[in-house]
């Protein structure tokens, strides 16, 4: 009988995980988070919900970065943590689905530790941050150090929308909820921002041996269509999907997103998911 139980805990190094669903493992690397504590209660449910469609075909392993990172941590060190945890938990390479900052870590993981990555799907991430995303993340860190959570959240949220108007709405939302959003933040957030600021893998993408699908929105203000395109093109077995009119936050809710990911990973699409006739897909 397939294992459909939900479990949570920590992997090697103290990396918090949630596991649910049935089937071969699919390791999920999440985007940036306020802290690296084990999620509980409503937060756990919120993290699980968008991944449930994948759990019909896969045993999903959501794994966050370990707590108590050094403030001068590098992306290579974050990737090494994942590699050690995955080697200790699984008998061989696994499929990886990574979002935003998690995508940065996953690209580094595929370059430095090819033995642990079977196939790779990168969502809303590229070989480096874009010309708007990089300075915004540094300003977020600066505002947090100055104990200005409203300004920090306004900066962070302001690039989530697909248009200038939705960006202003998100920034206003960030201003309103900033104190609550960053209430549990730790130095791990600052360490992750530091690691991503120094991340630029362009010259090493050719080392990636895992078949890789890069998915992005053509209005992602943290990156750019050009960065997504170049990332996929420089990976030997890279493919690209660009969703028109989608920003950083909207890519994973685009019609057909789940179907595209499962199709790339060799699984049957989930019943009820739609195709992506308007997505720009190309083999890089």
Helices and strands as residue ranges (DSSP letters): E 7-11, G 12-14, E 15-21, E 24-29, H 41-49, H 52-55, E 58-63, H 75-89, E 94-99, H 101-112, G 114-116, E 117-123, H 133-145, H 149-157, H 164-181, H 187-197, G 202-207, E 211-217, H 225-234, E 238-243, G 251-253, H 257-264, E 280-283
